[in-house]
Amino acid sequence: MNQAVDLPLPTGHYATLPNGLRLHYLDEGSGPAVLWLHGSGPGASGFSNFKGNYPAFAEAGYRNILLDLPGFGRSDKPEDVQYNLDFFVECVGTFLAQIDVKRCTILGNSLGGAIALGLALQQPSLAERLILLAPGGVEERETYFQMEGIVRMVRLFNAGPIGLEEMRSMMRLQLFDDSILPESLLLERVAVAVTQPKNLFSTMMVPNMETRLGEITCPILGFWGSNDNFNPVSGAQRIIDGAKSARFIVLNRCGHWVQVEHPELFNRSCIDFLQHG
């Protein structure tokens, strides 16, 4: 199922995996590779999550691979798969092999952060560094499904087609200050959301990887907003306590999207981490 032709998103490149899935990605800049993995909200894509960030990385001398995960953006959206963490990790690992990326920084937001952790655990030689933005995968599933943002997201997706106002009501919970939410972003996400399969969220199982964090040896830089309505900020401390080498920037008056609410701080901090460790 691929109804992505008329989406209001830039078109980049496509890679077809051995399992037949066709994944879309943007490939911008040159230099050491940074893989960008977006979160799971209805209508999400690599571009809508990170449009205010990757150009600064390209300018600083990095190759930016913005992947649309299966079920999202311009990538294929099969209705007959289980959208669990193992599926995403397998697809992303295979995708990187397909485009001949053997080592990279993996940058992930929310679900993308859980996938980054899963990839680092499964393929330690692949992950040079991790940059995590309020990642999933460090709490029990029940904890996440009690969070206001996730409750709203699941309810809206299950209620039927998501229009502009429904998307606005959910996206407002992503941010501490929703006045910065542009109409163009809402329209991008509404267009993608109507193409997404019903089983996308009902099969999205992400295990709690907290007890395995000590296996991750690459450096981790993380970000979290203390007003996050989707993933509890206590996850930052869990990662700091569990991982070998991790530091977090925690911001008050900030929601689930640090990279959107504080783009200059985020871009500058990440590029410094990439250049100096």
Beta strands, then each sheet from edge to edge (+ up, - down):
strand 1: 13-16
strand 2: 22-28
strand 3: 33-37
strand 4: 63-67
strand 5: 104-109
strand 6: 127-133
strand 7: 220-225
strand 8: 246-251
sheet 1: 1+ 2- 4+ 3+ 5+ 6+ 7+ 8+
end
